[in-house]
Amino acid sequence: MSSMESGLLRKYASDAGGLRAARHGPHGHSASARTAHSMSASALRKKSDASLVRKVPFAPLRPLLANLQEVFLGTKLAVLFPAVPLAIAARYAHFGQVWVFALSLLGLIPLAERVSFLTEQIAIYTGPTVGGLLNATCGNATELIIALFALMQGKIEVVKCSLLGSVLSNLLLVLGTSLFCGGIVNLGVDQPYDRKQADVSTGLLILGVLCQSLPLMLRYAVGAGEHSVAADTTGLDLSRACSIVMLLAYVAYLFFQLKTHTQLFEPQEIDEDGEDQEEAVIGFGSGLFWLAFKTVLIAILSEFVVGTIEPTSQSWGLSVSFISIILLPIVGNAAEHAGAIIFALKNKLDITLGVALGSATQISMFVVPLSVIVAWIAGIQMDLDFKLVETGSLFVSVIVTSFTLQDGTSHYLKGILLLLCYIVIGACFFVTRQPSSHANGNGAGMAVPSGTWNAQVA
């Protein structure tokens, strides 16, 4: 076992019942075990070398330099940080919108990983409940910020496609690649995982698909004359009601995960006995400052991405839906996705499933309905009608993933099947082109009269 993996898993210690893990922060807080989400991102971190900092002759400057070293150089993705200032320079020096888009995407990769790191550092001080809530809300900060910026600019199609792509990417691409690579490396070795966590996540995902399917089915039922609606805004009202239900289900899921059934979301293996004291490498105040700073950078780059996605689409000859569904989700979660694959290679599938299914659940049951509610507050008519191909792809993906994980063991063929599903869906969106009337979200997600529904269905 590598020293990195040993360091990660040494943080878990069994209590008297053998079900719960415990760790203690620097102020004596009892904290729950780290989530699979944060463990996945930590697989790309590296221990900072403090020898250079100690050689600085001016002693008061050493703590600041050590802090900067942890925040910026404590990751293997530090090589991508120059893309952040380059993207800002390209934007204001008018280098070209394609350059701004590409550099912004690259810059988002290390920033997303650092937000996960800082959230985990803050969680050491706050205790298990607040720490779990931080992970539950900041785990997909990049996707959430991109969605909000696109929403405020009226690009409802970009919002829907990017969020749909995040779910598809986690369920098919990340999980498929992890199961395939893990199966190839561990040929002839059992690859078990806890089905209970997978069952909880897939159940929530099926509820999410139902809520997103109802506005679509209602629109087609009205168009076919099978049903009528009381008002033109019925579809929009239904979407908002379903969004509230989804958020309530997500709150129940958090209570289930953080309070009543925490043992289902902790790794079942502990490689080393004994309890390990985890210490924060940066202070609480510093963690909050850097978390705010990194979030601002993510917001800036997200605005650049949203503002340049259409010119990039025309320049590259790709549809906006393909870029939003395929490219944006891959970049936004590249760090944790790589971590999930690393743990699959080491035959630790509970962590891999926690990352892939946890992220998909968070996007589907939290970010999607939150976007609808925020749009409602802002007076923007966004609904849950993701259209036929998109909703059908999501439904089939959830069902395929659920059946793939039903027996509690894995092999490389399961990974191949999930990857092939993702390739076929990607090919479908590659050949599709959005009608010009929907390019900026015009009419997408809007409440429309039943006559317009008839025209759309026809």
RODO-2510 file (C-alpha; in nm, 4 decimals, decimal comma):
residues 458
     n   res          X          Y          Z
     1     m     0,0000     0,0000     0,0000
     2     s     0,1365     0,3429    -0,0936
     3     s     0,2190     0,6011     0,1689
     4     m    -0,0526     0,8324     0,0291
     5     e    -0,3213     0,5669     0,0567
     6     s    -0,1972     0,4673     0,4002
     7     g    -0,2159     0,8278     0,5145
     8     l    -0,5711     0,8605     0,3866
     9     l    -0,7092     0,5426     0,5338
    10     r    -0,5211     0,5733     0,8621
    11     k    -0,7629     0,8544     0,9492
    12     y    -1,0364     0,5975     1,0077
    13     a    -1,0668     0,4234     1,3448
    14     s    -1,3305     0,1761     1,4614
    15     d    -1,5250     0,2509     1,7778
    16     a    -1,6547    -0,0091     2,0235
    17     g    -1,9382    -0,1075     1,7945
    18     g    -1,7117    -0,1264     1,4923
    19     l    -1,9505     0,0816     1,2821
    20     r    -1,8528     0,4451     1,3309
    21     a    -1,5232     0,6174     1,2656
    22     a    -1,3856     0,9038     1,4675
    23     r    -1,1268     1,1691     1,4325
    24     h    -1,0470     1,4763     1,6369
    25     g    -0,9761     1,8246     1,5132
    26     p    -0,7247     2,0587     1,6710
    27     h    -0,9804     2,1891     1,9192
    28     g    -1,1064     1,8548     2,0375
    29     h    -1,4126     1,8389     1,8133
    30     s    -1,5256     1,4920     1,7336
    31     a    -1,5683     1,4647     1,3626
    32     s    -1,7062     1,1953     1,1426
    33     a    -1,4972     1,0183     0,8829
    34     r    -1,4149     1,2072     0,5722
    35     t    -1,6532     1,1692     0,2855
    36     a    -1,5650     0,9747    -0,0260
    37     h    -1,5915     1,3050    -0,2106
    38     s    -1,3090     1,4648    -0,0136
    39     m    -1,1001     1,1472    -0,0088
    40     s    -1,1161     1,1262    -0,3862
    41     a    -0,9886     1,4795    -0,4284
    42     s    -0,7167     1,4156    -0,1690
    43     a    -0,5722     1,1423    -0,3886
    44     l    -0,4258     1,4194    -0,6056
    45     r    -0,2724     1,6106    -0,3181
    46     k     0,0911     1,6050    -0,2214
    47     k     0,2696     1,6819     0,1013
    48     s     0,4295     2,0230     0,0999
    49     d     0,8046     2,0479     0,1552
    50     a     0,8595     2,2913     0,4405
    51     s     1,2406     2,2916     0,4150
    52     l     1,2469     2,5857     0,1738
    53     v     1,0136     2,7884     0,3932
    54     r     1,2317     2,7293     0,6973
    55     k     1,5293     2,8746     0,5107
    56     v     1,3609     3,2135     0,4700
    57     p     1,5644     3,4510     0,6897
    58     f     1,2715     3,6767     0,7836
    59     a     1,0857     3,4666     1,0447
    60     p     0,7520     3,6584     1,0462
    61     l     0,7165     3,5845     0,6752
    62     r     0,7434     3,2074     0,7147
    63     p     0,3821     3,1388     0,8268
    64     l     0,2454     3,3298     0,5279
    65     l     0,4724     3,1446     0,2856
    66     a     0,3813     2,8117     0,4425
    67     n     0,0145     2,9006     0,4032
    68     l     0,0603     2,9941     0,0382
    69     q     0,2552     2,6752    -0,0216
    70     e    -0,0250     2,4600     0,1175
    71     v    -0,2979     2,6440    -0,0726
    72     f    -0,1301     2,6664    -0,4133
    73     l     0,1357     2,3948    -0,4255
    74     g    -0,0272     2,1227    -0,2162
    75     t    -0,1777     1,9564    -0,5224
    76     k    -0,0442     1,7705    -0,8233
    77     l    -0,2633     1,9994    -1,0351
    78     a    -0,0632     2,3087    -0,9382
    79     v     0,0872     2,3109    -1,2878
    80     l    -0,2533     2,4274    -1,4174
    81     f    -0,2772     2,7338    -1,1922
    82     p    -0,1076     2,9621    -1,4505
    83     a    -0,4182     2,9147    -1,6668
    84     v    -0,6153     3,1281    -1,4182
    85     p    -0,4245     3,4576    -1,4685
    86     l    -0,3782     3,3741    -1,8374
    87     a    -0,7565     3,3425    -1,8798
    88     i    -0,8110     3,6782    -1,7107
    89     a    -0,5381     3,8359    -1,9244
    90     a    -0,6837     3,6837    -2,2409
    91     r    -1,0258     3,8204    -2,1520
    92     y    -0,9158     4,1802    -2,0984
    93     a    -0,6451     4,1825    -2,3660
    94     h    -0,8968     4,0534    -2,6251
    95     f    -0,6861     3,7534    -2,7289
    96     g    -0,9920     3,5789    -2,8662
    97     q    -1,2982     3,4239    -2,7078
    98     v    -1,1899     3,0677    -2,7859
    99     w    -0,8672     3,1236    -2,5910
   100     v    -1,0645     3,2670    -2,3005
   101     f    -1,2949     2,9638    -2,3013
   102     a    -1,0132     2,7067    -2,3160
   103     l    -0,7952     2,8753    -2,0527
   104     s    -1,0933     2,9234    -1,8219
   105     l    -1,1777     2,5544    -1,8428
   106     l    -0,8187     2,4600    -1,7574
   107     g    -0,8107     2,7065    -1,4689
   108     l    -1,1280     2,5621    -1,3183
   109     i    -0,9655     2,2190    -1,2711
   110     p    -0,7187     2,3065    -0,9901
   111     l    -0,9586     2,5603    -0,8378
   112     a    -1,2275     2,2931    -0,7943
   113     e    -0,9765     2,0633    -0,6215
   114     r    -0,8576     2,3412    -0,3903
   115     v    -1,2146     2,4274    -0,2876
   116     s    -1,2568     2,0632    -0,1826
   117     f    -0,9312     2,0825     0,0160
   118     l    -1,0271     2,4064     0,1917
   119     t    -1,3745     2,2760     0,2727
   120     e    -1,2176     1,9739     0,4363
   121     q    -0,9781     2,1925     0,6364
   122     i    -1,2639     2,4061     0,7664
   123     a    -1,4640     2,0925     0,8511
   124     i    -1,1897     1,9870     1,0955
   125     y    -1,2727     2,2916     1,3088
   126     t    -1,6503     2,2910     1,2704
   127     g    -1,7263     1,9303     1,3601
   128     p    -1,9033     1,6507     1,1692
   129     t    -2,2452     1,8058     1,1042
   130     v    -2,1309     2,1427     0,9720
   131     g    -1,8452     1,9738     0,7887
   132     g    -2,0859     1,7343     0,6221
   133     l    -2,3127     2,0205     0,5210
   134     l    -2,0136     2,2057     0,3744
   135     n    -1,9238     1,9015     0,1658
   136     a    -2,2880     1,8618     0,0648
   137     t    -2,3118     2,2196    -0,0638
   138     c    -1,9562     2,2904    -0,1858
   139     g    -1,8863     1,9495    -0,3367
   140     n    -2,0080     2,0654    -0,6772
   141     a    -1,9438     2,4369    -0,6415
   142     t    -1,8131     2,4699    -0,9971
   143     e    -2,1276     2,3306    -1,1580
   144     l    -2,3491     2,5379    -0,9296
   145     i    -2,1688     2,8639    -1,0055
   146     i    -2,1643     2,7985    -1,3812
   147     a    -2,5375     2,7210    -1,3685
   148     l    -2,6174     3,0391    -1,1763
   149     f    -2,4176     3,2607    -1,4130
   150     a    -2,5807     3,1009    -1,7171
   151     l    -2,9194     3,1413    -1,5508
   152     m    -2,8669     3,5105    -1,4823
   153     q    -2,7713     3,5582    -1,8485
   154     g    -3,0890     3,3839    -1,9612
   155     k    -2,9054     3,0840    -2,1091
   156     i    -3,1444     2,8265    -1,9720
   157     e    -3,0365     2,5603    -2,2218
   158     v    -2,6757     2,5878    -2,1002
   159     v    -2,7967     2,5462    -1,7415
   160     k    -3,0010     2,2374    -1,8202
   161     c    -2,7397     2,0764    -2,0439
   162     s    -2,4486     2,1352    -1,8079
   163     l    -2,6362     1,9901    -1,5107
   164     l    -2,7631     1,6968    -1,7141
   165     g    -2,4090     1,6376    -1,8376
   166     s    -2,2750     1,6358    -1,4816
   167     v    -2,5116     1,3560    -1,3845
   168     l    -2,4385     1,1552    -1,6999
   169     s    -2,0648     1,2061    -1,6581
   170     n    -2,0662     1,0761    -1,3007
   171     l    -2,2936     0,7795    -1,3678
   172     l    -2,1442     0,6595    -1,6949
   173     l    -1,8024     0,8103    -1,7650
   174     v    -1,6501     0,8240    -1,4155
   175     l    -1,8096     0,5095    -1,2795
   176     g    -1,7559     0,3239    -1,6065
   177     t    -1,3887     0,4195    -1,6314
   178     s    -1,3327     0,3333    -1,2657
   179     l    -1,4960    -0,0091    -1,2890
   180     f    -1,3150    -0,0876    -1,6129
   181     c    -0,9691     0,0166    -1,4901
   182     g    -1,0239    -0,1450    -1,1512
   183     g    -1,1393    -0,4666    -1,3141
   184     i    -0,8408    -0,4832    -1,5488
   185     v    -0,5851    -0,4159    -1,2755
   186     n    -0,7531    -0,6537    -1,0283
   187     l    -0,8246    -0,9476    -1,2585
   188     g    -0,8921    -1,2603    -1,0575
   189     v    -0,9521    -1,0614    -0,7388
   190     d    -1,2947    -1,0070    -0,5854
   191     q    -1,4103    -0,6459    -0,6107
   192     p    -1,6871    -0,6131    -0,3522
   193     y    -1,8633    -0,2949    -0,2463
   194     d    -2,1463    -0,2075    -0,0125
   195     r    -2,4730    -0,2191    -0,2031
   196     k    -2,6622    -0,0226     0,0618
   197     q    -2,5019     0,3098    -0,0290
   198     a    -2,5637     0,2468    -0,3990
   199     d    -2,9287     0,1589    -0,3332
   200     v    -2,9858     0,4853    -0,1449
   201     s    -2,8288     0,6963    -0,4205
   202     t    -3,0019     0,5214    -0,7110
   203     g    -3,3365     0,5490    -0,5313
   204     l    -3,2935     0,9255    -0,5033
   205     l    -3,1819     0,9466    -0,8660
   206     i    -3,4961     0,7632    -0,9792
   207     l    -3,7075     1,0117    -0,7814
   208     g    -3,5175     1,2942    -0,9521
   209     v    -3,5826     1,1452    -1,2970
   210     l    -3,9535     1,1139    -1,2145
   211     c    -3,9732     1,4799    -1,1119
   212     q    -3,7921     1,5864    -1,4298
   213     s    -4,0088     1,3613    -1,6492
   214     l    -4,3483     1,4818    -1,5293
   215     p    -4,3349     1,8291    -1,6946
   216     l    -4,2209     1,6646    -2,0199
   217     m    -4,4958     1,4013    -2,0084
   218     l    -4,7538     1,6668    -1,9224
   219     r    -4,6501     1,8749    -2,2228
   220     y    -4,6848     1,5773    -2,4582
   221     a    -5,0142     1,4682    -2,2997
   222     v    -5,1605     1,8158    -2,3504
   223     g    -5,0235     1,8267    -2,7046
   224     a    -5,1863     1,4920    -2,7858
   225     g    -5,5195     1,6100    -2,6455
   226     e    -5,5196     1,3442    -2,3715
   227     h    -5,5297     1,6044    -2,0943
   228     s    -5,5910     1,9737    -2,0549
   229     v    -5,4426     2,2195    -1,8091
   230     a    -5,6029     2,4914    -1,6032
   231     a    -5,3547     2,7625    -1,7045
   232     d    -5,0708     2,8270    -1,9442
   233     t    -4,8228     2,8238    -1,6560
   234     t    -4,9234     2,4798    -1,5263
   235     g    -4,6035     2,3132    -1,6489
   236     l    -4,3931     2,5794    -1,4792
   237     d    -4,5912     2,5493    -1,1566
   238     l    -4,5529     2,1720    -1,1630
   239     s    -4,1763     2,2082    -1,2073
   240     r    -4,1507     2,4395    -0,9087
   241     a    -4,3576     2,2040    -0,6933
   242     c    -4,1395     1,9103    -0,7985
   243     s    -3,8271     2,1140    -0,7222
   244     i    -3,9472     2,1735    -0,3674
   245     v    -4,0114     1,7998    -0,3293
   246     m    -3,6600     1,7233    -0,4589
   247     l    -3,5018     1,9653    -0,2122
   248     l    -3,6994     1,8109     0,0740
   249     a    -3,5792     1,4674    -0,0345
   250     y    -3,2214     1,5950    -0,0402
   251     v    -3,2562     1,7358     0,3128
   252     a    -3,3857     1,3961     0,4268
   253     y    -3,0903     1,2340     0,2518
   254     l    -2,8457     1,4610     0,4379
   255     f    -3,0082     1,3754     0,7719
   256     f    -2,9887     1,0070     0,6795
   257     q    -2,6230     1,0380     0,5766
   258     l    -2,4951     1,2622     0,8551
   259     k    -2,7023     1,1508     1,1534
   260     t    -2,8927     0,8240     1,1463
   261     h    -2,7018     0,5985     0,9038
   262     t    -2,3484     0,7365     0,8830
   263     q    -2,2035     0,3838     0,8770
   264     l    -2,3430     0,3282     0,5277
   265     f    -2,1279     0,6096     0,3901
   266     e    -1,7967     0,5129     0,5480
   267     p    -1,5421     0,2720     0,3964
   268     q    -1,5866    -0,0811     0,5248
   269     e    -1,2122    -0,1539     0,5367
   270     i    -0,9620    -0,0131     0,7828
   271     d    -0,6112    -0,1100     0,6936
   272     e    -0,4440    -0,0006     1,0121
   273     d    -0,5562    -0,0225     1,3714
   274     g    -0,5575     0,2608     1,6137
   275     e    -0,6745     0,6165     1,6042
   276     d    -0,5023     0,8883     1,4120
   277     q    -0,5099     1,2504     1,5144
   278     e    -0,5675     1,4711     1,2121
   279     e    -0,4399     1,8237     1,2328
   280     a    -0,5328     2,1124     1,0098
   281     v    -0,2472     2,2464     0,7972
   282     i    -0,3993     2,5948     0,7789
   283     g    -0,5938     2,7998     1,0314
   284     f    -0,9701     2,8408     1,0394
   285     g    -0,9568     3,2096     0,9429
   286     s    -0,7103     3,1392     0,6624
   287     g    -0,9295     2,8575     0,5377
   288     l    -1,2345     3,0833     0,5195
   289     f    -1,0360     3,3561     0,3424
   290     w    -0,8884     3,1243     0,0819
   291     l    -1,2213     2,9468     0,0302
   292     a    -1,3852     3,2821    -0,0439
   293     f    -1,0947     3,3834    -0,2687
   294     k    -1,1019     3,0587    -0,4681
   295     t    -1,4801     3,0814    -0,4993
   296     v    -1,4478     3,4317    -0,6437
   297     l    -1,1931     3,3018    -0,8963
   298     i    -1,4278     3,0184    -0,9905
   299     a    -1,7083     3,2720    -1,0352
   300     i    -1,4891     3,4875    -1,2631
   301     l    -1,3822     3,1942    -1,4796
   302     s    -1,7376     3,0579    -1,4854
   303     e    -1,8618     3,3894    -1,6192
   304     f    -1,5921     3,3735    -1,8886
   305     v    -1,6973     3,0189    -1,9824
   306     v    -2,0660     3,1063    -2,0059
   307     g    -1,9968     3,4241    -2,2025
   308     t    -1,7746     3,2523    -2,4601
   309     i    -1,9491     2,9181    -2,5013
   310     e    -2,1469     3,0215    -2,8105
   311     p    -1,8519     3,1747    -3,0044
   312     t    -1,6486     2,8659    -2,9147
   313     s    -1,9322     2,6467    -3,0379
   314     q    -1,9261     2,8224    -3,3755
   315     s    -1,5461     2,8198    -3,3968
   316     w    -1,5102     2,4508    -3,3116
   317     g    -1,8127     2,3398    -3,5112
   318     l    -1,9718     2,1811    -3,2036
   319     s    -2,3215     2,2400    -3,0727
   320     v    -2,3713     2,4301    -2,7487
   321     s    -2,5520     2,1270    -2,6083
   322     f    -2,2533     1,8994    -2,6800
   323     i    -2,0076     2,1394    -2,5144
   324     s    -2,2399     2,1837    -2,2170
   325     i    -2,3223     1,8147    -2,1726
   326     i    -1,9823     1,6610    -2,2490
   327     l    -1,6975     1,9114    -2,2057
   328     l    -1,8041     2,1273    -1,9101
   329     p    -1,8821     1,8400    -1,6683
   330     i    -1,5576     1,6572    -1,7474
   331     v    -1,3506     1,9650    -1,6692
   332     g    -1,5523     2,0779    -1,3682
   333     n    -1,4951     1,7538    -1,1779
   334     a    -1,1662     1,6384    -1,3281
   335     a    -0,9834     1,6265    -0,9932
   336     e    -1,2319     1,4139    -0,8031
   337     h    -1,2918     1,1965    -1,1096
   338     a    -0,9221     1,1159    -1,1289
   339     g    -0,9253     1,0381    -0,7580
   340     a    -1,2194     0,8005    -0,8020
   341     i    -1,0297     0,6094    -1,0697
   342     i    -0,7183     0,5926    -0,8496
   343     f    -0,9131     0,4309    -0,5666
   344     a    -1,0792     0,1885    -0,8099
   345     l    -0,7332     0,0802    -0,9234
   346     k    -0,6571     0,0046    -0,5588
   347     n    -0,9772    -0,2017    -0,5316
   348     k    -1,1468     0,0427    -0,2947
   349     l    -1,4781     0,0714    -0,4749
   350     d    -1,6758     0,2075    -0,1786
   351     i    -1,4877     0,5365    -0,2175
   352     t    -1,5308     0,5304    -0,5951
   353     l    -1,9062     0,4722    -0,5671
   354     g    -1,9320     0,7403    -0,3013
   355     v    -1,7791     0,9921    -0,5398
   356     a    -1,9670     0,9008    -0,8591
   357     l    -2,3097     0,8359    -0,7090
   358     g    -2,2735     1,1065    -0,4445
   359     s    -2,1946     1,3743    -0,7020
   360     a    -2,4736     1,2596    -0,9333
   361     t    -2,7211     1,2659    -0,6446
   362     q    -2,6056     1,6091    -0,5332
   363     i    -2,6456     1,7549    -0,8820
   364     s    -2,9800     1,5895    -0,9532
   365     m    -3,1473     1,6446    -0,6150
   366     f    -2,9869     1,9710    -0,5023
   367     v    -2,8333     2,1802    -0,7809
   368     v    -3,1084     2,1187    -1,0395
   369     p    -3,4060     2,2068    -0,8145
   370     l    -3,2102     2,4912    -0,6546
   371     s    -3,1587     2,6404    -1,0013
   372     v    -3,5342     2,6276    -1,0625
   373     i    -3,6069     2,7938    -0,7273
   374     v    -3,3428     3,0646    -0,7838
   375     a    -3,4875     3,1292    -1,1295
   376     w    -3,8338     3,1538    -0,9737
   377     i    -3,7095     3,4143    -0,7249
   378     a    -3,5325     3,6054    -1,0035
   379     g    -3,8429     3,6035    -1,2239
   380     i    -3,6888     3,3670    -1,4813
   381     q    -3,9156     3,0982    -1,6205
   382     m    -3,7000     2,7861    -1,5927
   383     d    -3,8763     2,4530    -1,5571
   384     l    -3,7742     2,0871    -1,5264
   385     d    -3,8649     2,0017    -1,8851
   386     f    -3,5258     1,8886    -2,0196
   387     k    -3,6823     1,7768    -2,3491
   388     l    -3,7223     1,4257    -2,4822
   389     v    -3,3712     1,3123    -2,5778
   390     e    -3,2130     1,4609    -2,2671
   391     t    -3,4688     1,3187    -2,0267
   392     g    -3,4665     0,9801    -2,1984
   393     s    -3,0861     0,9642    -2,1786
   394     l    -3,0965     1,0463    -1,8082
   395     f    -3,3663     0,7885    -1,7373
   396     v    -3,1850     0,5087    -1,9187
   397     s    -2,8537     0,6019    -1,7560
   398     v    -2,9997     0,5794    -1,4056
   399     i    -3,1662     0,2452    -1,4816
   400     v    -2,8510     0,0977    -1,6392
   401     t    -2,6396     0,2128    -1,3454
   402     s    -2,8887     0,0720    -1,0965
   403     f    -2,8904    -0,2694    -1,2632
   404     t    -2,5119    -0,2668    -1,2986
   405     l    -2,4622    -0,2182    -0,9239
   406     q    -2,7317    -0,4549    -0,7978
   407     d    -2,5139    -0,7580    -0,7084
   408     g    -2,2477    -0,5927    -0,4890
   409     t    -1,9460    -0,6999    -0,6953
   410     s    -1,7684    -0,5509    -0,9946
   411     h    -1,5658    -0,6549    -1,2982
   412     y    -1,4309    -0,4789    -1,6063
   413     l    -1,7268    -0,5715    -1,8303
   414     k    -1,9570    -0,3550    -1,6197
   415     g    -1,7252    -0,0621    -1,6791
   416     i    -1,7211    -0,1279    -2,0526
   417     l    -2,1020    -0,1279    -2,0676
   418     l    -2,1288     0,2041    -1,8840
   419     l    -1,8601     0,3611    -2,1032
   420     l    -2,0316     0,2433    -2,4221
   421     c    -2,3581     0,3963    -2,3002
   422     y    -2,1780     0,7267    -2,2471
   423     i    -2,0168     0,7110    -2,5928
   424     v    -2,3518     0,6488    -2,7618
   425     i    -2,5185     0,9355    -2,5723
   426     g    -2,2240     1,1636    -2,6548
   427     a    -2,2534     1,0705    -3,0223
   428     c    -2,6230     1,1573    -3,0146
   429     f    -2,5578     1,5067    -2,8795
   430     f    -2,2621     1,5478    -3,1164
   431     v    -2,4889     1,5183    -3,4200
   432     t    -2,7741     1,7265    -3,2813
   433     r    -2,8008     2,0991    -3,3409
   434     q    -3,0139     2,3387    -3,1397
   435     p    -3,2771     2,5375    -3,3342
   436     s    -3,1898     2,9055    -3,3604
   437     s    -3,4985     3,0010    -3,1577
   438     h    -3,3485     2,8162    -2,8589
   439     a    -2,9904     2,9329    -2,8922
   440     n    -3,0058     3,1643    -2,5929
   441     g    -3,2716     2,9784    -2,4031
   442     n    -3,5577     3,1613    -2,5745
   443     g    -3,8612     2,9522    -2,5077
   444     a    -3,6567     2,6875    -2,3281
   445     g    -3,8061     2,6167    -1,9945
   446     m    -4,0754     2,8794    -2,0504
   447     a    -4,4374     2,8311    -1,9666
   448     v    -4,6152     2,8057    -2,2984
   449     p    -4,9804     2,7828    -2,3951
   450     s    -5,1237     2,4469    -2,4829
   451     g    -5,1398     2,5512    -2,8469
   452     t    -4,7654     2,6077    -2,8491
   453     w    -4,7242     2,2704    -2,6817
   454     n    -4,9206     2,1212    -2,9686
   455     a    -4,6890     2,2859    -3,2193
   456     q    -4,3767     2,1688    -3,0375
   457     v    -4,4975     1,8096    -3,0126
   458     a    -4,6008     1,8084    -3,3769
***
